[in-house]
Amino acid sequence: MVKPSPFLLLVALIFISILANAPTGTAVTCSDVNIHLFSCLSYVTGGGNVPSACCSGLKTLVDLAKTKLDRQTACSCLKSLAANASDDQIQRTATIPVICGVQIPFIISRDVDCSKVIFYFVQFYFFWLNFVTEMARSSLFFQLLSLVFIWILANTSRQSEASSSLTCDDVETNLVSCLSYVNGGGKVPSSCCIGVKNLLNLAKTRNDRRIACSCVKSLAVKATNDQLKRAQTIPKSCGLIIPFAISRDVDCSK
């Protein structure tokens, strides 16, 4: 197997660096955020079911926020709205991405740090792939450079996946719609089951599951006996199996 030359590696790295640091103007404004999320207001203010138009608007907004600056702008706009919302309204808002099955690169909160939103390097891959599709047919150089770039991206992605892990913010965001049942009983909301299922899908590694266990354990320590008993019934009510017990003394290392 022929190893890519240091020159090609250098060119690929330079290309990534230029692309990552290229100045771009923001395309998303607070008006865009308000327009696309307007149909979510009925759910945020009064509860019930999340309208399909709300999910469509959220998905459109995520698609529009292509750059890091766009996502920071969207985050700041939502943060300013959260500052004027009640706790119940914020809790319902936080459940919308989970219910809609849309991942957003920040937490909906009054104190979220919008400077730390996720920047998706996979966008570089698709940009580069479209570029070399036209060029590679006539140039062996671009074919080799494309392979080098994909190899670098694949290894970077694996390193990023290995270093990233679930956080307690992820756990709380996905389980926030379970609070009404844990606190007051009644019927387990469908949005709670969706959140638990989504959390299980996010906890793909053993380390992720340990973190989720520790976060739930820390919540259990603060709960009353009645709240803890209701929390323990949620997985069964949702028809889900979780890899640890909901308890104050569970050993999360196992």
N, C-alpha and C positions, 0 to 999 in steps of 0.2 A: 504494500500500500504506500503510495507516494505521500510524503508529509508536505503540508502546505508550507511555502517558503516564509521566512520571517518578514519579507517585504509585503506579502499578501496579508499576513496577520496585522502588520502595522497599518496598512491602508484601511482594512476593515475597522480597526479600532479608531482610527482618525475619523472615518465616516460616522461611526456611532457617536463619537464625541461631538462632532459638528452638528449632527442632527439633534442630539439631546440638548445642546446649548443654544440652538438657533432661536433668535428672538421671534416671538409670535404674539400677535395681538389677541386679546381675549374676545371670544365670539359670544360668550354668555353674559347676560346682564340680569339684574334682579327682576326686571320686567319679564324676561323670558321665564325665570323661575316662577313668578307669580302666575303667569298665563298658563303654563303647563301643569301647575299643581292646583289651579283654581277649583277643579272638580273634586279635589280631595277634601275641601272645606266641610262639606256636609258630614263626612265621617269624623274628621278631627273635632268638630264642635259638638256633634250629637251622637257619635258612635254608630252602631248598626253594621251594615256590610260596606266594604270598600268598593266604590263604584269602579266598573271596568275602565271608564274614562280616566279615572285617577291613575290606575296602573299604566294605561297607555301614555298618559302625560309624563309620568315618572320615567318610563322607558325612553321616551323621546328626549327628555332632559338629559339623561345619562348618555345617550348617543350624541347629543350636541356638545357635551363637555369633553371635547377630545384632548385638550391640553391640560397640563398641571394647573396653569393659571385659570382656565375655565372651571376646573373642579374646586379650586380655592374660592373663586367668586361665588359659585353655587353654594358652597359650604357657608360662606359669610352671610349670604342672603338668608339661608335657612336659620342660621344662628341668630340673626336679628329678629326673625319672626318668632323663634323660640323664646327670646327674651321677653316677649309680650304675651306669651301663652301661659295658660294654667298648667299645673302638673298633670292633670288628666289629659289635657289636649296634647302635651308633649309625649305622654305615654302612648296615646293612640297614634300619633304621628310616627313614632319610632317603630310601630308594628307594620306600617304600610309597606316598606321594602320587603319584609318577610312574607307578608300575605300575597304581595304581587309577584314574588319570586324574582326580584330585581336586586342586584348587589350594588350598593353605593359605597364610594371610597372614604366615607367618614361617618361618624356617629352623630345622630340628630340630638343635640344637647345645647344647653345654654352656655356651657363652658368648653365646648370642643375647640381644639387647637387646629384651625383651618390651614395652618402652614405645613401640616404634616399629612395632607391627603395623599393617597396612593398615586404613583405615576406608573402607568402601565407600559413597560418596555416592549411588550408584545406588539404594540402598535408599530414600533420600528420594523419589526419582522415583516408585517404585511406591506408596509410601505416599500421596504427593500425587495420583497418578493415580487411585487407588481413591477418594480423598476427593472429587475434583472430578467423578468419574463420576456421583455421585448429585446433586451440587449444580448442575452445569453445565446440566442440562436446563431448569432454571427461572431461571437467572441468567446474563445476558450478562457480568456482572462476573467471575464465576468462569471463564467460558470464556476471557475475555481474560487473566485472571490465570494460568490454566493454560498458555496459549501462551507467556506471558512467562517462566514458570518453566522450561518445557521449553527455551526458547531460551537462558536463562542456563545451565541444566545442560549443554546440548549444547556451548556455548562453553567452559565450565569443563572438560568432559571432554576436548575437543580440546587445550586448553592443558596439562592434566595429562598426556595421552598424549605430547604433544610434549616435555615436560620429563622424563618418566620414561624410563628405558632399562634394558637388561639389565645385570646386575652379575656379577662373578666368582663371587659366592655362588650365583647362579642356575645358572651353568655347572657349578660343582663339585657342586651338589646333584643336577643331572640326569645327571651323568657318574660319580657315585660308584660305581655298580654295575658300571662298566667296569674298576675297579681290579684285580679278581681276574684278569681276562684280561691286562691290561697288565703286571701284575707277574709272573704265573706262566704265561701262555699257556693252551693248552687250547681250549675252545670259547667263543665270545663269548656271554655270557648274554643271554637275551631281554630281561631288564630293562634291560640296557645299550642295546640297540637302541631300546627304548621311550624311554629317557632322551634319546638322541641325537635321535630324532624329535620329542620334546616340546620340546627346545631349539631345533630348527629352526623349530618353530611359534611359539615365543616371540620369536625374532629376526626381527621383521617389518620393521624399518626398516634402512636402510643403516648407521646408527650402531650399532644393536644387533648387526649382523653384525660390524662392526669390533671392538666390545667383546668379543664371543665369540671372535673370532680372537686378540685380544691376550691374553685369559685362557688360551686353549689354548696359545698360544706361550710364555707364562710357565711353564706346566707342562712343556712340551717342553724348555725350557732346563734344567730340573732332572732330566730323565729320562735313563736310560742309552740307549745306541744300540739295545739289544734292546727296551727298553720303548717307545721311539719307533717302531720298526718295527712292533711289534704294534699300537700306537695307530693307525698309519696304515692298517692293514687293517680297522679297525672299520667305517667307512662302507660299504665294499664288501661286507663280511660281512653287514651289516644291510640291504643293498640301498638305501642312501641316498646322496644327493649333497650334500656340504656346499660352501659357497661360498668356501672357502679351503683351502690346503694345511696339513696338520699338520706343522709344521717349526719348527726353531729360528730360521730366518732369513726366514720369510715376511713379506712387506710387507703389513701389515693395513690400510694406507691405500687399498689397491686392491681 
